[in-house]
Structure formats: structure tokens, C-alpha cells
Amino acid sequence: MEEKEIKSAIESILFVWGEPLGVKDLSRVLEIPKDKVKNYIYEMNEEFEEQQRGIKIIEVNNCFQLATRLENHPYIEKLCITSKNRGLSQPTLEVLAIVA
């Protein structure tokens, strides 16, 4: 697998997983050494920062998770406040049902 494919896979896996995911699990799924997984993640974070992307990868106890940039918090908060009175959409309910 090429570097772009690996980084794309890491981003997709972290997005779908939602919770912190261990390097061991990423290494197993991607079939690459743990140290390479970490290097790719650190490179991705640098790229996200350079491009001022809305996401970053945070590390918690040797696990990694996608998170939003702190600078975007006011916009997310504004959306959440204005959406409080709005019910869940049909597609959202379907996704929740699949996840559950």
C-alpha cells in the first residue's frame, strides 16, 4: 500500500471508530509496523496543521482519535445551540440504529 492510501485508511478508520484507537489495532488492520503507524499519524497531524484543516488527531494513552480544532469550537457550539430544539433527522436516526 502507498503512503497516501495508508493515511487515507487511517483517517477513515479513526473517523468511523469515533473513540480512541490503539496503535496495535491500527497496525494489525493496516498490516504495517506500529512505529510506521505512529509516524504516519504524526505526519498527518503536521499536514492537517499546515492546511489549517478542521480536524486533528489527538493522542491519549498511546491511542489516537480524531478531534476538531479548538479554534472551530465557537462555530460548533453555535450549531449545537441552534439545533437543540430540532429533532433528529431520518438519516441520523438510521445511522444511530445501525451503530446501536
RAFEN-V319633 format. One line per field, one symbol per residue. ss: DSSP state (h for helix, s for strand, l for the rest). psi: psi as a letter, one per 40 degrees, with the letter a starting at -180 (. if undefined). burial: # if it has 24 or more other C-alpha atoms within 12 Angstrom, else .. A space follows every 10 residues. Layout:
# RAFEN-V319633
ss=???
psi=???
burial=???
This chain:
# RAFEN-V319633
ss=llhhhhhhhh hhhhhhhlll sshhhhhhhh lllhhhhhhh hhhhhhhhhh llllssssss llsssssslh hhhhhhhhhh hhhllllllh hhhhhhhhhl
psi=iidddddddd ddddddddih hiddddddde fiiddddddd dddddddddd efieiihihh ffiiiiiihd dedddddddd deedehihid ddddddddd.
burial=.....##.## #.##.....# ###..##..# ......##.# #..##..... ....####.. ..######.. .......... .......... ..........
